[in-house]
Amino acid sequence: MKRKLAWLGAILTGLYLLTIGPLPFPAMDPLPFIDEAVALAIFLKCTSYLGYDLRKWLPFVGKKGNSSPSPQAAGKKDITIDV
């Protein structure tokens, strides 16, 4: 059931991004509470749940595994100077 909902979400948000999203006038937008960024986030979550990771083609979307510190920052100590 979750897989069917993910497919439905991916199809609906994909169609929204292709057709309704690029409308030039905000007054013509039938769903004003759904922004293109929200639709893109839902689309990426649905496709990653289905096994298709599309974030590698979008440089402005953060990767899930990039939370580790860099090797240069790992050797530094946190120093707090209170004056």
PyMOL Python script that loads the backbone (N, CA, C, O; Angstrom):
from pymol import cmd

cmd.read_pdbstr("""\
ATOM      1  N   MET A   1       0.826  -1.195   0.000  1.00  0.00           N
ATOM      2  CA  MET A   1       0.000   0.000   0.000  1.00  0.00           C
ATOM      3  C   MET A   1       0.871   1.261   0.000  1.00  0.00           C
ATOM      4  O   MET A   1       0.564   2.236  -0.686  1.00  0.00           O
ATOM      5  N   LYS A   2       1.977   1.230   0.789  1.00  0.00           N
ATOM      6  CA  LYS A   2       2.858   2.389   0.830  1.00  0.00           C
ATOM      7  C   LYS A   2       3.517   2.630  -0.526  1.00  0.00           C
ATOM      8  O   LYS A   2       3.732   3.770  -0.936  1.00  0.00           O
ATOM      9  N   ARG A   3       3.827   1.547  -1.201  1.00  0.00           N
ATOM     10  CA  ARG A   3       4.465   1.670  -2.515  1.00  0.00           C
ATOM     11  C   ARG A   3       3.510   2.303  -3.537  1.00  0.00           C
ATOM     12  O   ARG A   3       3.928   3.097  -4.379  1.00  0.00           O
ATOM     13  N   LYS A   4       2.241   1.945  -3.450  1.00  0.00           N
ATOM     14  CA  LYS A   4       1.252   2.544  -4.349  1.00  0.00           C
ATOM     15  C   LYS A   4       1.075   4.033  -4.060  1.00  0.00           C
ATOM     16  O   LYS A   4       0.939   4.836  -4.984  1.00  0.00           O
ATOM     17  N   LEU A   5       1.078   4.399  -2.783  1.00  0.00           N
ATOM     18  CA  LEU A   5       0.977   5.815  -2.433  1.00  0.00           C
ATOM     19  C   LEU A   5       2.218   6.587  -2.881  1.00  0.00           C
ATOM     20  O   LEU A   5       2.118   7.744  -3.291  1.00  0.00           O
ATOM     21  N   ALA A   6       3.384   5.949  -2.802  1.00  0.00           N
ATOM     22  CA  ALA A   6       4.607   6.604  -3.272  1.00  0.00           C
ATOM     23  C   ALA A   6       4.558   6.810  -4.783  1.00  0.00           C
ATOM     24  O   ALA A   6       4.955   7.866  -5.276  1.00  0.00           O
ATOM     25  N   TRP A   7       4.074   5.813  -5.520  1.00  0.00           N
ATOM     26  CA  TRP A   7       3.929   5.965  -6.971  1.00  0.00           C
ATOM     27  C   TRP A   7       2.924   7.071  -7.294  1.00  0.00           C
ATOM     28  O   TRP A   7       3.163   7.884  -8.187  1.00  0.00           O
ATOM     29  N   LEU A   8       1.814   7.106  -6.579  1.00  0.00           N
ATOM     30  CA  LEU A   8       0.809   8.135  -6.809  1.00  0.00           C
ATOM     31  C   LEU A   8       1.374   9.520  -6.510  1.00  0.00           C
ATOM     32  O   LEU A   8       1.149  10.460  -7.273  1.00  0.00           O
ATOM     33  N   GLY A   9       2.104   9.651  -5.407  1.00  0.00           N
ATOM     34  CA  GLY A   9       2.722  10.932  -5.061  1.00  0.00           C
ATOM     35  C   GLY A   9       3.753  11.355  -6.085  1.00  0.00           C
ATOM     36  O   GLY A   9       3.816  12.531  -6.446  1.00  0.00           O
ATOM     37  N   ALA A  10       4.562  10.423  -6.562  1.00  0.00           N
ATOM     38  CA  ALA A  10       5.587  10.750  -7.559  1.00  0.00           C
ATOM     39  C   ALA A  10       4.941  11.172  -8.878  1.00  0.00           C
ATOM     40  O   ALA A  10       5.394  12.123  -9.514  1.00  0.00           O
ATOM     41  N   ILE A  11       3.907  10.484  -9.282  1.00  0.00           N
ATOM     42  CA  ILE A  11       3.240  10.823 -10.546  1.00  0.00           C
ATOM     43  C   ILE A  11       2.536  12.174 -10.447  1.00  0.00           C
ATOM     44  O   ILE A  11       2.655  13.004 -11.349  1.00  0.00           O
ATOM     45  N   LEU A  12       1.807  12.395  -9.360  1.00  0.00           N
ATOM     46  CA  LEU A  12       1.065  13.653  -9.230  1.00  0.00           C
ATOM     47  C   LEU A  12       2.002  14.859  -9.102  1.00  0.00           C
ATOM     48  O   LEU A  12       1.786  15.881  -9.752  1.00  0.00           O
ATOM     49  N   THR A  13       3.038  14.744  -8.271  1.00  0.00           N
ATOM     50  CA  THR A  13       3.952  15.878  -8.130  1.00  0.00           C
ATOM     51  C   THR A  13       4.803  16.076  -9.378  1.00  0.00           C
ATOM     52  O   THR A  13       5.149  17.208  -9.716  1.00  0.00           O
ATOM     53  N   GLY A  14       5.144  14.991 -10.065  1.00  0.00           N
ATOM     54  CA  GLY A  14       5.878  15.115 -11.323  1.00  0.00           C
ATOM     55  C   GLY A  14       5.059  15.835 -12.377  1.00  0.00           C
ATOM     56  O   GLY A  14       5.573  16.697 -13.090  1.00  0.00           O
ATOM     57  N   LEU A  15       3.781  15.480 -12.477  1.00  0.00           N
ATOM     58  CA  LEU A  15       2.902  16.176 -13.416  1.00  0.00           C
ATOM     59  C   LEU A  15       2.699  17.634 -13.024  1.00  0.00           C
ATOM     60  O   LEU A  15       2.625  18.513 -13.882  1.00  0.00           O
ATOM     61  N   TYR A  16       2.609  17.882 -11.723  1.00  0.00           N
ATOM     62  CA  TYR A  16       2.469  19.262 -11.246  1.00  0.00           C
ATOM     63  C   TYR A  16       3.694  20.082 -11.629  1.00  0.00           C
ATOM     64  O   TYR A  16       3.570  21.215 -12.095  1.00  0.00           O
ATOM     65  N   LEU A  17       4.881  19.506 -11.431  1.00  0.00           N
ATOM     66  CA  LEU A  17       6.104  20.240 -11.756  1.00  0.00           C
ATOM     67  C   LEU A  17       6.255  20.468 -13.251  1.00  0.00           C
ATOM     68  O   LEU A  17       6.823  21.478 -13.664  1.00  0.00           O
ATOM     69  N   LEU A  18       5.761  19.556 -14.063  1.00  0.00           N
ATOM     70  CA  LEU A  18       5.886  19.707 -15.509  1.00  0.00           C
ATOM     71  C   LEU A  18       4.838  20.627 -16.128  1.00  0.00           C
ATOM     72  O   LEU A  18       5.118  21.306 -17.115  1.00  0.00           O
ATOM     73  N   THR A  19       3.636  20.654 -15.559  1.00  0.00           N
ATOM     74  CA  THR A  19       2.553  21.387 -16.202  1.00  0.00           C
ATOM     75  C   THR A  19       2.149  22.651 -15.446  1.00  0.00           C
ATOM     76  O   THR A  19       2.235  23.746 -16.003  1.00  0.00           O
ATOM     77  N   ILE A  20       1.722  22.532 -14.228  1.00  0.00           N
ATOM     78  CA  ILE A  20       1.156  23.662 -13.497  1.00  0.00           C
ATOM     79  C   ILE A  20       2.241  24.512 -12.848  1.00  0.00           C
ATOM     80  O   ILE A  20       2.050  25.718 -12.689  1.00  0.00           O
ATOM     81  N   GLY A  21       3.352  23.933 -12.475  1.00  0.00           N
ATOM     82  CA  GLY A  21       4.409  24.656 -11.774  1.00  0.00           C
ATOM     83  C   GLY A  21       4.969  25.843 -12.508  1.00  0.00           C
ATOM     84  O   GLY A  21       5.137  26.895 -11.892  1.00  0.00           O
ATOM     85  N   PRO A  22       5.274  25.743 -13.810  1.00  0.00           N
ATOM     86  CA  PRO A  22       5.890  26.884 -14.498  1.00  0.00           C
ATOM     87  C   PRO A  22       4.926  27.957 -14.998  1.00  0.00           C
ATOM     88  O   PRO A  22       5.304  28.746 -15.863  1.00  0.00           O
ATOM     89  N   LEU A  23       3.715  28.016 -14.496  1.00  0.00           N
ATOM     90  CA  LEU A  23       2.789  29.066 -14.924  1.00  0.00           C
ATOM     91  C   LEU A  23       3.352  30.437 -14.549  1.00  0.00           C
ATOM     92  O   LEU A  23       3.864  30.611 -13.443  1.00  0.00           O
ATOM     93  N   PRO A  24       3.263  31.402 -15.452  1.00  0.00           N
ATOM     94  CA  PRO A  24       3.887  32.700 -15.178  1.00  0.00           C
ATOM     95  C   PRO A  24       3.125  33.569 -14.185  1.00  0.00           C
ATOM     96  O   PRO A  24       3.724  34.440 -13.555  1.00  0.00           O
ATOM     97  N   PHE A  25       1.837  33.359 -14.031  1.00  0.00           N
ATOM     98  CA  PHE A  25       1.052  34.212 -13.167  1.00  0.00           C
ATOM     99  C   PHE A  25       0.592  33.442 -11.941  1.00  0.00           C
ATOM    100  O   PHE A  25      -0.019  32.382 -12.082  1.00  0.00           O
ATOM    101  N   PRO A  26       0.869  33.946 -10.734  1.00  0.00           N
ATOM    102  CA  PRO A  26       0.445  33.239  -9.519  1.00  0.00           C
ATOM    103  C   PRO A  26      -1.068  33.179  -9.364  1.00  0.00           C
ATOM    104  O   PRO A  26      -1.577  32.296  -8.673  1.00  0.00           O
ATOM    105  N   ALA A  27      -1.800  34.103  -9.995  1.00  0.00           N
ATOM    106  CA  ALA A  27      -3.260  34.100  -9.882  1.00  0.00           C
ATOM    107  C   ALA A  27      -3.864  32.903 -10.601  1.00  0.00           C
ATOM    108  O   ALA A  27      -4.991  32.509 -10.301  1.00  0.00           O
ATOM    109  N   MET A  28      -3.126  32.311 -11.556  1.00  0.00           N
ATOM    110  CA  MET A  28      -3.637  31.174 -12.308  1.00  0.00           C
ATOM    111  C   MET A  28      -3.338  29.847 -11.622  1.00  0.00           C
ATOM    112  O   MET A  28      -3.777  28.798 -12.094  1.00  0.00           O
ATOM    113  N   ASP A  29      -2.608  29.876 -10.528  1.00  0.00           N
ATOM    114  CA  ASP A  29      -2.214  28.658  -9.840  1.00  0.00           C
ATOM    115  C   ASP A  29      -3.424  28.060  -9.121  1.00  0.00           C
ATOM    116  O   ASP A  29      -3.976  28.705  -8.228  1.00  0.00           O
ATOM    117  N   PRO A  30      -3.853  26.848  -9.483  1.00  0.00           N
ATOM    118  CA  PRO A  30      -5.035  26.269  -8.840  1.00  0.00           C
ATOM    119  C   PRO A  30      -4.768  25.781  -7.412  1.00  0.00           C
ATOM    120  O   PRO A  30      -5.703  25.662  -6.620  1.00  0.00           O
ATOM    121  N   LEU A  31      -3.522  25.501  -7.078  1.00  0.00           N
ATOM    122  CA  LEU A  31      -3.160  25.051  -5.729  1.00  0.00           C
ATOM    123  C   LEU A  31      -2.124  26.012  -5.149  1.00  0.00           C
ATOM    124  O   LEU A  31      -0.929  25.717  -5.189  1.00  0.00           O
ATOM    125  N   PRO A  32      -2.554  27.151  -4.612  1.00  0.00           N
ATOM    126  CA  PRO A  32      -1.573  28.151  -4.164  1.00  0.00           C
ATOM    127  C   PRO A  32      -0.777  27.731  -2.935  1.00  0.00           C
ATOM    128  O   PRO A  32       0.286  28.298  -2.680  1.00  0.00           O
ATOM    129  N   PHE A  33      -1.252  26.767  -2.172  1.00  0.00           N
ATOM    130  CA  PHE A  33      -0.539  26.353  -0.968  1.00  0.00           C
ATOM    131  C   PHE A  33       0.591  25.379  -1.277  1.00  0.00           C
ATOM    132  O   PHE A  33       1.419  25.103  -0.408  1.00  0.00           O
ATOM    133  N   ILE A  34       0.642  24.852  -2.501  1.00  0.00           N
ATOM    134  CA  ILE A  34       1.735  23.961  -2.886  1.00  0.00           C
ATOM    135  C   ILE A  34       2.712  24.753  -3.747  1.00  0.00           C
ATOM    136  O   ILE A  34       2.405  25.117  -4.882  1.00  0.00           O
ATOM    137  N   ASP A  35       3.861  25.007  -3.204  1.00  0.00           N
ATOM    138  CA  ASP A  35       4.908  25.707  -3.923  1.00  0.00           C
ATOM    139  C   ASP A  35       5.708  24.683  -4.728  1.00  0.00           C
ATOM    140  O   ASP A  35       5.618  23.481  -4.477  1.00  0.00           O
ATOM    141  N   GLU A  36       6.482  25.160  -5.684  1.00  0.00           N
ATOM    142  CA  GLU A  36       7.292  24.240  -6.486  1.00  0.00           C
ATOM    143  C   GLU A  36       8.348  23.540  -5.641  1.00  0.00           C
ATOM    144  O   GLU A  36       8.696  22.390  -5.912  1.00  0.00           O
ATOM    145  N   ALA A  37       8.862  24.221  -4.620  1.00  0.00           N
ATOM    146  CA  ALA A  37       9.864  23.600  -3.748  1.00  0.00           C
ATOM    147  C   ALA A  37       9.248  22.466  -2.937  1.00  0.00           C
ATOM    148  O   ALA A  37       9.887  21.434  -2.734  1.00  0.00           O
ATOM    149  N   VAL A  38       8.021  22.645  -2.476  1.00  0.00           N
ATOM    150  CA  VAL A  38       7.339  21.590  -1.726  1.00  0.00           C
ATOM    151  C   VAL A  38       7.042  20.407  -2.639  1.00  0.00           C
ATOM    152  O   VAL A  38       7.211  19.254  -2.244  1.00  0.00           O
ATOM    153  N   ALA A  39       6.603  20.695  -3.853  1.00  0.00           N
ATOM    154  CA  ALA A  39       6.325  19.624  -4.808  1.00  0.00           C
ATOM    155  C   ALA A  39       7.599  18.869  -5.167  1.00  0.00           C
ATOM    156  O   ALA A  39       7.572  17.647  -5.311  1.00  0.00           O
ATOM    157  N   LEU A  40       8.716  19.585  -5.312  1.00  0.00           N
ATOM    158  CA  LEU A  40       9.986  18.934  -5.611  1.00  0.00           C
ATOM    159  C   LEU A  40      10.443  18.070  -4.442  1.00  0.00           C
ATOM    160  O   LEU A  40      10.955  16.971  -4.655  1.00  0.00           O
ATOM    161  N   ALA A  41      10.268  18.544  -3.217  1.00  0.00           N
ATOM    162  CA  ALA A  41      10.645  17.755  -2.046  1.00  0.00           C
ATOM    163  C   ALA A  41       9.811  16.479  -1.949  1.00  0.00           C
ATOM    164  O   ALA A  41      10.345  15.409  -1.657  1.00  0.00           O
ATOM    165  N   ILE A  42       8.515  16.587  -2.191  1.00  0.00           N
ATOM    166  CA  ILE A  42       7.648  15.405  -2.166  1.00  0.00           C
ATOM    167  C   ILE A  42       8.027  14.444  -3.281  1.00  0.00           C
ATOM    168  O   ILE A  42       8.063  13.232  -3.071  1.00  0.00           O
ATOM    169  N   PHE A  43       8.310  14.975  -4.463  1.00  0.00           N
ATOM    170  CA  PHE A  43       8.710  14.144  -5.596  1.00  0.00           C
ATOM    171  C   PHE A  43      10.009  13.392  -5.297  1.00  0.00           C
ATOM    172  O   PHE A  43      10.112  12.199  -5.581  1.00  0.00           O
ATOM    173  N   LEU A  44      10.997  14.084  -4.726  1.00  0.00           N
ATOM    174  CA  LEU A  44      12.274  13.434  -4.413  1.00  0.00           C
ATOM    175  C   LEU A  44      12.131  12.384  -3.320  1.00  0.00           C
ATOM    176  O   LEU A  44      12.769  11.333  -3.387  1.00  0.00           O
ATOM    177  N   LYS A  45      11.314  12.649  -2.328  1.00  0.00           N
ATOM    178  CA  LYS A  45      11.092  11.658  -1.261  1.00  0.00           C
ATOM    179  C   LYS A  45      10.384  10.422  -1.802  1.00  0.00           C
ATOM    180  O   LYS A  45      10.738   9.298  -1.449  1.00  0.00           O
ATOM    181  N   CYS A  46       9.392  10.625  -2.652  1.00  0.00           N
ATOM    182  CA  CYS A  46       8.666   9.492  -3.228  1.00  0.00           C
ATOM    183  C   CYS A  46       9.567   8.650  -4.124  1.00  0.00           C
ATOM    184  O   CYS A  46       9.544   7.421  -4.061  1.00  0.00           O
ATOM    185  N   THR A  47      10.361   9.321  -4.959  1.00  0.00           N
ATOM    186  CA  THR A  47      11.230   8.561  -5.857  1.00  0.00           C
ATOM    187  C   THR A  47      12.357   7.868  -5.097  1.00  0.00           C
ATOM    188  O   THR A  47      12.765   6.771  -5.478  1.00  0.00           O
ATOM    189  N   SER A  48      12.868   8.482  -4.031  1.00  0.00           N
ATOM    190  CA  SER A  48      13.912   7.804  -3.259  1.00  0.00           C
ATOM    191  C   SER A  48      13.333   6.617  -2.488  1.00  0.00           C
ATOM    192  O   SER A  48      14.029   5.624  -2.278  1.00  0.00           O
ATOM    193  N   TYR A  49      12.071   6.705  -2.065  1.00  0.00           N
ATOM    194  CA  TYR A  49      11.431   5.559  -1.424  1.00  0.00           C
ATOM    195  C   TYR A  49      11.263   4.407  -2.415  1.00  0.00           C
ATOM    196  O   TYR A  49      11.362   3.235  -2.052  1.00  0.00           O
ATOM    197  N   LEU A  50      11.008   4.765  -3.668  1.00  0.00           N
ATOM    198  CA  LEU A  50      10.840   3.740  -4.699  1.00  0.00           C
ATOM    199  C   LEU A  50      12.170   3.185  -5.196  1.00  0.00           C
ATOM    200  O   LEU A  50      12.184   2.215  -5.954  1.00  0.00           O
ATOM    201  N   GLY A  51      13.285   3.779  -4.786  1.00  0.00           N
ATOM    202  CA  GLY A  51      14.592   3.264  -5.160  1.00  0.00           C
ATOM    203  C   GLY A  51      15.300   4.055  -6.238  1.00  0.00           C
ATOM    204  O   GLY A  51      16.364   3.643  -6.702  1.00  0.00           O
ATOM    205  N   TYR A  52      14.745   5.170  -6.646  1.00  0.00           N
ATOM    206  CA  TYR A  52      15.349   6.012  -7.670  1.00  0.00           C
ATOM    207  C   TYR A  52      15.837   7.294  -6.999  1.00  0.00           C
ATOM    208  O   TYR A  52      15.037   8.171  -6.673  1.00  0.00           O
ATOM    209  N   ASP A  53      17.148   7.404  -6.793  1.00  0.00           N
ATOM    210  CA  ASP A  53      17.695   8.573  -6.126  1.00  0.00           C
ATOM    211  C   ASP A  53      18.037   9.632  -7.175  1.00  0.00           C
ATOM    212  O   ASP A  53      19.056   9.530  -7.858  1.00  0.00           O
ATOM    213  N   LEU A  54      17.194  10.630  -7.299  1.00  0.00           N
ATOM    214  CA  LEU A  54      17.376  11.681  -8.294  1.00  0.00           C
ATOM    215  C   LEU A  54      18.144  12.877  -7.747  1.00  0.00           C
ATOM    216  O   LEU A  54      18.372  13.846  -8.470  1.00  0.00           O
ATOM    217  N   ARG A  55      18.549  12.821  -6.469  1.00  0.00           N
ATOM    218  CA  ARG A  55      19.253  13.954  -5.873  1.00  0.00           C
ATOM    219  C   ARG A  55      20.653  14.133  -6.427  1.00  0.00           C
ATOM    220  O   ARG A  55      21.235  15.207  -6.274  1.00  0.00           O
ATOM    221  N   LYS A  56      21.214  13.113  -7.067  1.00  0.00           N
ATOM    222  CA  LYS A  56      22.569  13.260  -7.588  1.00  0.00           C
ATOM    223  C   LYS A  56      22.612  14.184  -8.800  1.00  0.00           C
ATOM    224  O   LYS A  56      23.687  14.669  -9.154  1.00  0.00           O
ATOM    225  N   TRP A  57      21.485  14.441  -9.439  1.00  0.00           N
ATOM    226  CA  TRP A  57      21.435  15.364 -10.571  1.00  0.00           C
ATOM    227  C   TRP A  57      21.033  16.774 -10.164  1.00  0.00           C
ATOM    228  O   TRP A  57      21.038  17.685 -10.992  1.00  0.00           O
ATOM    229  N   LEU A  58      20.686  16.960  -8.901  1.00  0.00           N
ATOM    230  CA  LEU A  58      20.286  18.278  -8.413  1.00  0.00           C
ATOM    231  C   LEU A  58      21.314  18.757  -7.390  1.00  0.00           C
ATOM    232  O   LEU A  58      21.289  18.307  -6.245  1.00  0.00           O
ATOM    233  N   PRO A  59      22.214  19.654  -7.775  1.00  0.00           N
ATOM    234  CA  PRO A  59      23.293  20.046  -6.872  1.00  0.00           C
ATOM    235  C   PRO A  59      22.833  20.869  -5.672  1.00  0.00           C
ATOM    236  O   PRO A  59      23.554  20.945  -4.677  1.00  0.00           O
ATOM    237  N   PHE A  60      21.660  21.483  -5.738  1.00  0.00           N
ATOM    238  CA  PHE A  60      21.201  22.327  -4.642  1.00  0.00           C
ATOM    239  C   PHE A  60      20.449  21.546  -3.574  1.00  0.00           C
ATOM    240  O   PHE A  60      20.081  22.117  -2.547  1.00  0.00           O
ATOM    241  N   VAL A  61      20.213  20.257  -3.790  1.00  0.00           N
ATOM    242  CA  VAL A  61      19.547  19.424  -2.804  1.00  0.00           C
ATOM    243  C   VAL A  61      20.618  18.661  -2.040  1.00  0.00           C
ATOM    244  O   VAL A  61      21.463  18.004  -2.648  1.00  0.00           O
ATOM    245  N   GLY A  62      20.591  18.742  -0.716  1.00  0.00           N
ATOM    246  CA  GLY A  62      21.596  18.082   0.095  1.00  0.00           C
ATOM    247  C   GLY A  62      21.469  16.572   0.069  1.00  0.00           C
ATOM    248  O   GLY A  62      20.375  16.029  -0.087  1.00  0.00           O
ATOM    249  N   LYS A  63      22.581  15.912   0.219  1.00  0.00           N
ATOM    250  CA  LYS A  63      22.600  14.451   0.271  1.00  0.00           C
ATOM    251  C   LYS A  63      22.357  13.998   1.705  1.00  0.00           C
ATOM    252  O   LYS A  63      22.616  14.744   2.649  1.00  0.00           O
ATOM    253  N   LYS A  64      21.868  12.801   1.863  1.00  0.00           N
ATOM    254  CA  LYS A  64      21.525  12.288   3.182  1.00  0.00           C
ATOM    255  C   LYS A  64      22.772  11.952   3.996  1.00  0.00           C
ATOM    256  O   LYS A  64      22.765  12.135   5.214  1.00  0.00           O
ATOM    257  N   GLY A  65      23.835  11.471   3.368  1.00  0.00           N
ATOM    258  CA  GLY A  65      25.007  10.996   4.100  1.00  0.00           C
ATOM    259  C   GLY A  65      26.111  12.020   4.265  1.00  0.00           C
ATOM    260  O   GLY A  65      27.226  11.624   4.604  1.00  0.00           O
ATOM    261  N   ASN A  66      25.887  13.299   4.053  1.00  0.00           N
ATOM    262  CA  ASN A  66      26.936  14.306   4.149  1.00  0.00           C
ATOM    263  C   ASN A  66      27.034  14.945   5.530  1.00  0.00           C
ATOM    264  O   ASN A  66      27.519  16.072   5.632  1.00  0.00           O
ATOM    265  N   SER A  67      26.606  14.292   6.571  1.00  0.00           N
ATOM    266  CA  SER A  67      26.634  14.901   7.889  1.00  0.00           C
ATOM    267  C   SER A  67      27.962  14.688   8.610  1.00  0.00           C
ATOM    268  O   SER A  67      28.159  15.260   9.682  1.00  0.00           O
ATOM    269  N   SER A  68      28.877  13.890   8.067  1.00  0.00           N
ATOM    270  CA  SER A  68      30.155  13.662   8.727  1.00  0.00           C
ATOM    271  C   SER A  68      31.066  14.868   8.539  1.00  0.00           C
ATOM    272  O   SER A  68      31.049  15.503   7.484  1.00  0.00           O
ATOM    273  N   PRO A  69      31.858  15.184   9.554  1.00  0.00           N
ATOM    274  CA  PRO A  69      32.738  16.343   9.425  1.00  0.00           C
ATOM    275  C   PRO A  69      33.875  16.073   8.454  1.00  0.00           C
ATOM    276  O   PRO A  69      34.250  14.925   8.216  1.00  0.00           O
ATOM    277  N   SER A  70      34.413  17.143   7.902  1.00  0.00           N
ATOM    278  CA  SER A  70      35.522  17.000   6.967  1.00  0.00           C
ATOM    279  C   SER A  70      36.786  16.585   7.716  1.00  0.00           C
ATOM    280  O   SER A  70      36.876  16.820   8.921  1.00  0.00           O
ATOM    281  N   PRO A  71      37.766  15.977   7.043  1.00  0.00           N
ATOM    282  CA  PRO A  71      38.977  15.533   7.728  1.00  0.00           C
ATOM    283  C   PRO A  71      39.768  16.682   8.340  1.00  0.00           C
ATOM    284  O   PRO A  71      40.435  16.483   9.355  1.00  0.00           O
ATOM    285  N   GLN A  72      39.716  17.869   7.762  1.00  0.00           N
ATOM    286  CA  GLN A  72      40.445  18.998   8.311  1.00  0.00           C
ATOM    287  C   GLN A  72      39.793  19.491   9.593  1.00  0.00           C
ATOM    288  O   GLN A  72      40.490  19.895  10.523  1.00  0.00           O
ATOM    289  N   ALA A  73      38.470  19.464   9.657  1.00  0.00           N
ATOM    290  CA  ALA A  73      37.770  19.944  10.848  1.00  0.00           C
ATOM    291  C   ALA A  73      37.788  18.912  11.963  1.00  0.00           C
ATOM    292  O   ALA A  73      37.556  19.265  13.119  1.00  0.00           O
ATOM    293  N   ALA A  74      38.056  17.647  11.655  1.00  0.00           N
ATOM    294  CA  ALA A  74      38.040  16.609  12.682  1.00  0.00           C
ATOM    295  C   ALA A  74      39.203  16.758  13.653  1.00  0.00           C
ATOM    296  O   ALA A  74      39.072  16.386  14.819  1.00  0.00           O
ATOM    297  N   GLY A  75      40.338  17.292  13.207  1.00  0.00           N
ATOM    298  CA  GLY A  75      41.505  17.427  14.069  1.00  0.00           C
ATOM    299  C   GLY A  75      41.477  18.663  14.939  1.00  0.00           C
ATOM    300  O   GLY A  75      42.236  18.731  15.905  1.00  0.00           O
ATOM    301  N   LYS A  76      40.650  19.631  14.649  1.00  0.00           N
ATOM    302  CA  LYS A  76      40.590  20.872  15.419  1.00  0.00           C
ATOM    303  C   LYS A  76      39.750  20.685  16.675  1.00  0.00           C
ATOM    304  O   LYS A  76      38.772  19.938  16.695  1.00  0.00           O
ATOM    305  N   LYS A  77      40.164  21.385  17.715  1.00  0.00           N
ATOM    306  CA  LYS A  77      39.414  21.357  18.963  1.00  0.00           C
ATOM    307  C   LYS A  77      38.531  22.595  19.038  1.00  0.00           C
ATOM    308  O   LYS A  77      38.872  23.653  18.510  1.00  0.00           O
ATOM    309  N   ASP A  78      37.405  22.446  19.695  1.00  0.00           N
ATOM    310  CA  ASP A  78      36.556  23.599  19.922  1.00  0.00           C
ATOM    311  C   ASP A  78      37.152  24.414  21.062  1.00  0.00           C
ATOM    312  O   ASP A  78      37.253  23.930  22.190  1.00  0.00           O
ATOM    313  N   ILE A  79      37.539  25.624  20.776  1.00  0.00           N
ATOM    314  CA  ILE A  79      38.114  26.494  21.783  1.00  0.00           C
ATOM    315  C   ILE A  79      37.193  27.677  21.979  1.00  0.00           C
ATOM    316  O   ILE A  79      36.862  28.388  21.030  1.00  0.00           O
ATOM    317  N   THR A  80      36.787  27.878  23.203  1.00  0.00           N
ATOM    318  CA  THR A  80      35.944  29.009  23.539  1.00  0.00           C
ATOM    319  C   THR A  80      36.756  29.988  24.361  1.00  0.00           C
ATOM    320  O   THR A  80      37.295  29.624  25.407  1.00  0.00           O
ATOM    321  N   ILE A  81      36.848  31.212  23.907  1.00  0.00           N
ATOM    322  CA  ILE A  81      37.590  32.241  24.623  1.00  0.00           C
ATOM    323  C   ILE A  81      36.570  33.220  25.189  1.00  0.00           C
ATOM    324  O   ILE A  81      35.868  33.903  24.443  1.00  0.00           O
ATOM    325  N   ASP A  82      36.497  33.280  26.498  1.00  0.00           N
ATOM    326  CA  ASP A  82      35.562  34.170  27.174  1.00  0.00           C
ATOM    327  C   ASP A  82      36.347  35.352  27.710  1.00  0.00           C
ATOM    328  O   ASP A  82      37.261  35.182  28.518  1.00  0.00           O
ATOM    329  N   VAL A  83      35.997  36.539  27.266  1.00  0.00           N
ATOM    330  CA  VAL A  83      36.744  37.719  27.673  1.00  0.00           C
ATOM    331  C   VAL A  83      35.906  38.527  28.618  1.00  0.00           C
ATOM    332  O   VAL A  83      36.345  39.575  29.091  1.00  0.00           O
TER     333      VAL A  83
END
""", "prot")
cmd.dss("prot")
cmd.show_as("cartoon", "prot")
cmd.util.cbc("prot")
cmd.orient("prot")
